[in-house]
Amino acid sequence: MRRNRRAWLTAAVAIMVLSIGISGKSASFAATATKAADNSPVVRVNQVGYVTAASKSAFAMLPGRVHSVAFTVTNGNQIVYRGISTADLGSWNTNYRAVYRLDFSALRADGTYRVHAAGAVSPAFQIGSSAALFTGLVNNGVSYFTSERDGADVNPSVLGRQPANLTDENASVYAAPVYDSSDNLIGGFTRVPGGPVDVSGGWFDAGGGYEKFAYTVTYADALMLIAQREFPGESRTLGPEANFGLQWLAKLWNPAKKLMFIQVGIGNGNAASKNYPSGKIQGDYNFWFLPQAEDRMDVRPGHNPGPTAYFVKYRPVFPAAPAGQKVSPDLAGRFAADFALGAQIAQGTGQAGFAQQLLSRARSVYADARTSGVGQIVTTYPYDYYPGSQWKSDMLWGAAEIALADEAAGASPDTVTADLANAAFWAKRYLAQPHADTFNLYDTGAVAEAELLRAMKNAGSAVIAPSSLLSDMAAQLRWGEAQAKSDPFHPAITVGNGDLTPHAFGTYITDALYREYGGSDQFRSFAGQQLDYALGANPWGVSFVVGAGTSFPHCMQSEIANLAGSLTGSASGGRGIQVGATTDGPSATANFSGLGSVPTMRACGYGSYAAFNTKNASYLDNVVSWPSVEPADDYSANSLFAFALGAAGLG
């Protein structure tokens, strides 16, 4: 498993010199957010709700075991369902030594409900159609990406966004930087041929910084493009936003020069020193401000912040490899998938010429993949931000999308057969290697396999046995089930190991695609539990998607949300919230030690969650809490795609 999304915390804590331990203001908010509650019974539900005919269950957390738990479900003041549970799923922590599953699947009338058990009452939730529950959440997911736009083309109605990082329109290219084992930049940057280039636009990677990474944008945009292709009616904003991402990716690949750019900006700069307490070269994580402030920085000698922030204002661009050299196969496969998906959509909307241009781009970048002697793949600088190792699934994904693009364009049978043979080649190599995981940023196998199944179905040609692909998808789901056995709430990855929320949505996605392309219903209930978990049916009773349900992160580690948005969880004082932002939720308890703050943060802490923490897993809704409440592109793309599948009735 590759679980550590970001490894900048060590450097960030060193940079953010006001630690919780010494900052009275930050300490007070941290204490508020972790104030111990009693162990009174609580009821946890999916706060968005349940599809009318689907399985439905809540969880009652009790201080100790009882013979049985009687519960009711109410609609307003009317009791509409009564049940009794003896299903003690086990202990959660020392405060809650018994968790009971409350099944009310027999309730199928649409409406708004609450579950009552042991004197506790759940948040309100809906029972209704797939479209009623999830379409609005797809739109929210699109809104998150709109709020994270960089460049001149922003939407000021979304959190007051203003044009930002216009210096990216004329950016210089530098050789790959070198970092030490603590992710501190060693030395400086060496300018190389290839610039200046226009790399403006795109999406910021995550809430706590403004760098832009091809590794995450290719992943996120591909999921959005598939959602657009499959469910064009789910959101009128989805297509334009997916196209915005595709336009930026097109700027990063120069077919004539065989040159790929993969990163704009740096997070970490040099380590602090006696003469330069913030580092001789500062990075993005030295600052906490709205993105337009980067263009306004005065980096002249003797001014504030001065020359040490030069590369924050004039952001470096890094190539995947020197011009003309083969590039890391994970990036080549993902770029190819995006361009080929764009070609499929363009072909479907009557833009045959544009579709051919995009397909040509897909083929050119795919052919540029280094597939022998690969070693450590290239993801980001530093690599620790996204320590991926899987790449054969990316090559499979790119090949499958090229095949689908050729099919959409009416290519010759020989061309399609060759496409499918290439996809089958990489599918077999992906299947032959260990990959104990479910779908997420680091392992794209499940979606890649589903796209190959689709391409083979369209062509009527099984270049690899569909059963072998479906069997592998089932194996991924069984892996998630195995992870869930020891936890009464049944998450598909061990809580505290990282990337819990995207794995929950990834499991839901995998099952939906597995069933769509011929798999059985055997994992459907388990996959539904993952959606429930991410949306509130978890020990902390929190939905990890902003705007989904009634209790969700208020105080995200997001510069845009923190400085431009409301801190109350609802629009107030002319400020909105960053709806659709998806966070990781619970994280390893050790990650919450030494969390750092900076003076320009708006102090914010919400909720009392300490009673639900364990020695291994904790949750903290506080602006300093990157482990729990930093939103990210890959997290938010997973939730958006899951909601699109749900809205279409495939969940």
N, C-alpha and C positions, 0 to 999 in steps of 0.2 A: 504494500500500500504506500502511496505517496500522499501524505495527508497535510503537510505543512504548506498552506497556501502562500504565506509570506514569511520571510525570515528577517524582516527589517526591525523587529522589535528590539533587538539588542542595541543596534545603532540608534534607533529612535529614542530609546530610554536614555541613552547617553546624551543625545542632542537635546531632548526635552528636559531641561535641567530642573524643572519644578516637579519633583516626584510627589506622589500622593503622600509619602511619608513625611515630607517637609513642607508641603503647601497646605496651609490651613483651609483655604477655600476649597481646593480639590479634595482634601481629606473629608471635609464635611459632607460633600456630595457623595463621595464613595460610601460613607457611613450610612447615609440615607438610603442608598440603593441596596445595601446589604444588611439592613437592620433585621435582626432575627424576628421571625413571626412565631406564634405558637404552633402546636401541631393539631389544630382543629381540622376536622375532615374537610376535604375539598373535592370538587368534581371537575374533571377535565374533559373537554369536548373539542371537536373540530369546530372552530368558531365561525367558519364560513358556512359549513353545513354539509348535508348529505344528499346525494342524488336519490330521487324518489324510490327506485327499486333496488338500491344498493344496500350492502350490509351497513349497519349503524351500531356503533358502540361508544360508550363513554367509560371513564375510569373514576372510581371513587378511591381516594387516598385516605387511609385511616391510620390512627396511631398504633393499632394492634389488630390482631385477627378476631373475627366474630363468626358466629355460626352462619349467618346469612345477612345480606344487605337488601332491604326492601327499597325500591325506588319508584318514582313516578316521573312522567313527562307531561308538562303542562303547555297549553296554548293560552296565553293570558292567564285568567284565573281558573281555567277549566282543565281538569285532569283528563288526558286523552290516552294515557297508557300507564299500566302498572306492571311491575316486574320484580322478581327476586333473584339475586345472584349469590351463588356459593362459590363462584370462580375466583378464588384467591390466587393471584398471579405471582405472589411473592413479595418480599420486602424491597422498598426503594432505598431508604436510609434510616438512621436511628430515630428520626421523628415520625416516619411513616413506614411502619413495619408490615403493612398489608395494603395491597392494591387489588381492587375488585373490578372485573370487567362487567359493565352493565350493557346488556344487549337489548336493543329496541328495534331490530331490523324489521319487525312486523309492522311498525308504524310507517305508513306510506302516503298519508295525506299531506299535501303541500301546505306549508305555513311556517310560522315562527314559534320556536319552542325553547324550553329550558328543562334540564334534568335536575331532579331533587333527590338527594340521598343523604342519610345520616345527619340531617340538619343543615346540609350544605346545598347551595344552588349553583348551577353552572351558568356561564354566560349564555346569552341568547344565540341561537343558530337557526338556519333555514333548512327546510326540506323542500326540494323543488327539482326542476329539470336541470340537466347539465348546462344548457345555455344560460339559464337564469343564474346559476351559481358562479359560473366561471368566465363568462364573456367580459364582464366588467374588470375582472382581474387580469385578463389579457391586455385590455386597454391600459390598466395601471402599469403593467410591465413595460409597455411601450413608453409610457410617460417617464419611467425611470431612465430609460436610455436617452430620451430627449433632454432630461435634466442634466445628463452627463456629456452632452455634446461639447466639442471643442471647436474653435475657429470662429468664423464670421457668421455662419448659418445657425443661429441659436433661436430659441423661442422664448421671448421675454415673459410670456404668460405662465411659463413653468418656472417657479421659484425665482422670478426676476432675472433670469439668465441674461448676460451681456456677452458680446463678442470677446474672445479671449485668445491669448497665445498667437496673435497675428504674426509674430516673428517666425512662426513655423512655415509661413509662406515662402521664406527665403532662408532655409536652414542649411547649415554646414554638416558635412559627413565626417565622422571620426571612426578610427579603428576601434575594435571591440575593447572596452575598458577592462582593467584587471582589478579584482577585489581580493582582500585577504579573507581568512577563515571567519572573521566576524562581520564580513560584508562591508568593510570600509574600503573606499576607493584607494588604490595604490597609485601614487603619482598623479598624472593629469591625463590629458587627451591628446591624441595625435590626429591631426586633420589628414584626410586621405582624399584622392580624387573621387568624383561622383556628384559633387555639389556645385552650387547651391541647388536645393530641391524644395518643392512645395509639398510639405507633409501636413498641411493644415487640415482641420476637420477631425473626424474620428471621435471615439468616446474615451473618456478617462477610464483608467483601469479599475479603480476602487475608490472608496470614500475618503481615505486618508492621504491621497496624493493625486497629482495631475499628469503622471506619466501615461503614455499610450503604448500598448504592447500588441503586436500582431498575434502573438500566441493566444491571447484571450479574445481579441476581437474576431479573429477567424472562427473560433469556436462559437461565440455568441451569435455572430451574424448568420452562420450556417443554420443554427436552430431557428432563428427568426425567418430565414428564407424558406425553410421546409414548412414552417407554420403558414407562411404566406401562400406557398404553392398549394398546400393541402386544404387550407381553410380560409379562402380569400374573404369570406363574409364575416369572419370573427371580429375584425377590427379595421376600421377605415384608416387608422394611423399606422398599422403594422407595416404595410408595404413601403410607404415613404421612409420610415425609420430604418428598415432593413436595407433599403437602397442607399441611405446615407452612409451606413457602415460599409457597404460594398464600394461606394465611390472612394472612400478613404483607402481601402485595401488596394484599389486599382492604382493609387499613387505610389504604392510601396513595391510594385513589381515592374521593372523595366525590361520587357522581353528582348529589345534590341541589344542592350548591354549585359543581359543575363545578370541583373543586379537586383537583389531583394533587400529592402529596408524592414527592420522588425521592431524598432523601438525609437520613441521620441522622448527625450528627457531622462533624468536620473532621479532615483529616489534617495540613495545614499551618496554622500560625498566623502571627503577625507575624514579620518578620525580627528577628534579635537586635540589640540596641542596647547602648549603654554602661550605661544604667540597668536594662535588662531583657535580660540575656545569653541568656535562653531565649525572648525575645519577650514583649511586654506581654500578648498573648493567645497562650497555648500551644495546640498542637494535639496530636492523638493520637500523632504521631511523635516527640514529645518524651519519651515514656515507653515503657518496656518492662516489662510486668507482665501478670498474668493478668486477664481481663476483669472479674472481680468486684471488683478493686481500684479500678476507676473509681467505684463506688458509695461506697467508703470514703474517698475523698479529702477532706481537710480544706481547703476553699477559703476559709476565713475570713481576713481580714487578720491578718497576723502569724503565721500558721500555715503548715504545710508540706503541699502546695506553694503554698498561698495563692491569692489571687484570680486570678492569671494562668491558673490551670487550671480556672476556673469552667466554661468551655465544653467541657472534657473530661468533667467530672462531669455537668453539666446540658447535654446535647448539643442543639445547635440542629437544627431541622427546616427544610428548604428546599423550597419548592414549585417545580414546573416552570414555572409562570407565575402571575401574580395570579389570584385566584378569578374565574371567568367568562371568562377569556381562553383562546384556543386554546393547545394544548400542542404541544411538539416532536413531529413525526410518528414519529420512531423510538420514542419512549416510548409514544405512543398505540397504535402497531401492536403492540408487544411486550406491553403490558398486555392488549390485546384478545385476543391469541393465548393468553395464560395463562388468562384467564377462560373463553374458549371451549373450551380443552382441558379445563379443570375441568368444564365443562358436559357435554362428551362423556363423560367418565369417570363423572360422576354419573348421566347418563342410562343408561349401560350397567350401572350397579349398582342400577337401580330407584329412583333418587332424582329423579324427574321434576320435582318442585317446586323442589328446590335447583338442578337443571340450568337451569331457566328463570331463576332469580335470577342465576346466573352469566352466562348468555347475555345477559341484560339489561344487566349490568355491562359485558360485552364490547362490546355495541353502543353504550352511552353513551360509553365512553372512546374508542372508535374514531371516533365522530362528532365528538369534541372535537379531532381532529388539525388542526394548521395545515399546510396542504399548498400554500399559495402564499406567495411571498416568504419562504421558509424561512430562507435564509442558513445560518449556522453552527448546526448542531443542538445541542440541549441533551443532555448526557450526565451529567456530574458537575461538582462545583465543587472545585477548578478543572477546567476542560475538559481540560487537558493530561493529567490522569490517564488519560482514555480519549478520545483525540482522534478520534472517529468522524466520518464524513461521509456514509455510506450510510444512507438511510432508506426508499427505495422498496421494498426487499426486506422491511422490517418492516411496511409497509402491506400488502404482498402476503401476508405471513405471517398477520397479523391477519384479513384478509378470508377467506383459505383456511380458517382454523380456525372462523370464524363459519359458513361454509358447511357444514363438517363437523358442527358442533354442531346446525345446523338439520336436516341430514339425519338425525342420530341421534335427534332429537326427532320425526321424521315430519312436518316442516313441509310446507306446500303446495308443489307444483311451482313456482308463481310466485315464492314466497319464495326457494326454493333457486336458481332461475334468476337472480334479482336478486343474490343473494350471489355466485354464480359470475361474473356479469358484472362485479361490482365487483372481484373478485380478478383477472379477466382484464385489467381496466383497468390495475391496478398491475403486473401481470406484464409487460405490453407496455412500460410505462414503465421498468421495471427492465431489461428486455432491451435497450431502446434506448440505455441509457447505458453508458459504459465501466465495467467492473468486473473488472479483471484481478486475480483473487484466488481462493482456495478458501475453503470454509466456515469461518468463525470468528466471534468476538464481533462484529466490525465489518461483516461481510457475511453475512447470514443467508439469502442467496438460494437456496442448494441445498436446504435443508430446506423453505423456503417453497414452492419449485417442486414438491418432492415431495408436499407436503400438498395443493397444488392438483391435481396429477395424481390423487391419491387421491380428492379430492372429485368431480372430473369422472368418474372411473371409477364411483364410487358412484351418481352421478346419470345416468350414461349420456349425458352431454351435454358435448361438446368445445367449450367457449366460446373456447378458444384451442387451436391445434394442439398436441397432446401432443409432437409431434416438435420443435417450437420450444423447449419447456421442456427436453426431453432433450438437444437440441443445445447448449443453454446450459450444462447440467451437464457435458456432455462437454468443452465449451470450457474450463471451470474446471479439469477434470482435465488437459487438455492444457497449460494454463498451468503447472500443477504439474510436469508432465513437462519442460517447457522449463526451469524453474528447476533441475531436478535434473541436467541433462545434464553440467554442469561438475564435479560432485561424485561421487567413486567410490562413495559410500554412497547416492546418489540421494534426498536429502530433498526434499520438495516446496516448499521455500522456501530461499533462500540462507542458509547458516549464518552467524550473526552479525547478520542483519537483524532478529532479534527474533521472538517468538511462534512459535518453531519447533515445539514440541511440540503446541500446539493445531492448527497447520496440518497436522501429520502425522495426528493423529486426525481432523481435519476432512476431509482427503482420503479417508481410509478410510470415513468416514460418507457422503461424497458418492458414492463409487463404489457402496457398498452400496445406497443409495437409488436411484441411477441404474439399477442392474440390477433392483431390485425392481419398478420401474415401467416396464420395457420396454427399458432400455439393454442394450448388448452386454457381453461379457466382456473387451473390449479393454484396459481399464484395471485389471483385477482384480489382476494380478501387481504392477503399480506401487503400487496401493493397499495390497497386502499388505506391500510393502517399507516403507511408511510406518509401519505398525504395528510391524514388526520394528525399525525405527530407534528409535522411541520406547521400546521395551522392551529395548534393549540392543545391537542390531546397528548401532552407531554408533562413531565413532573412540574414544570414551572408555570404551566397554563398560559403560555405565550405563543402567539403566532409569530413566526420569524419573517413574515412578509409585511412590510408597512402598508397599512390600509386594508389588510385582509383580516376580517374579524374585528373584535373589540379591544383586545389587549395585544399590542405589538410594540416594537421598539420606538421609544420616544426620543432617545438621546444618542442617536447613532454617531459613530466616529466617521462622519461625513462632513467635510468642510462646507460643502454647499448646503446640506440640510441644517448644519449647526449655525451657520452665519446668515443664511438667507431664509431659513424656514422657521416654522413654529416649533417650540419645544414642549408643547402640551399634548401632542398626539392628535390634534385636530387643527384645522385652519383657524387662526385667530390673529387679530391685530394686523390684518392685511397680509399675513404670512401663511403659506401653505405647508404641506408636508410632502416628503419625497416618496409618494406612493409607488408601489411596485418594487422598491428597494428590498433586496433579500439578503439576510444576514446569516451567519453560521449558527447562531444560538449558543447552546452550551459548549464549553471547551474544557480542556484539561485544567484542573484547579491550579496547577503550578504556573499556568500562563498568566494568572492574574496578579502575580507578584511583581512589584516595581513598575506598575503602569505609570506612564508619564503624562504631563500636561504642559501646555504652553500658555502664556498670558493672553494670547488673542483668542483662545477658545471661549465660547460662551458656556460657562459652567452649567452642567445639566446632569441630573441623576433622577431615576424614576424607579419606583417599585420596591418591594421587599421580598427578596428571593432566597435569602440565606437559609431559610428553613428547608428548602428543597434541594440544596446543594449536597454533594457527597465529597468524600476525600479525593475522588478522581474526576469529578465533573462539576462545574459551576456555571452560573449565568449571572451577568451583571449588565444592567441597562444604564450605562454611563458613557459620556462622550469620550472618556479615556480608555474605554474597554474595547480595544481592537479585537480581542479574541471572540467576543460575543456579538458585537453590534456594528462591525464595519461592513457595509454593503459592498458588493463586487459584481462585475459584469458576468462572470461565469455563473455565480449563484443566481443572479436575476434572470439570466437566459434560461437556466434550467426550470425555474418556476414558471416563466412565461410560456415555455414550450409545453410543460405539463398542463398548464391551464388551457392552452389551445387544444390539446388532446382531449382534456376533460370536457371543454365546451362543445366539441364535436361528437361527444358521446363515446369516445374510445377509451376512457379511463375506467 
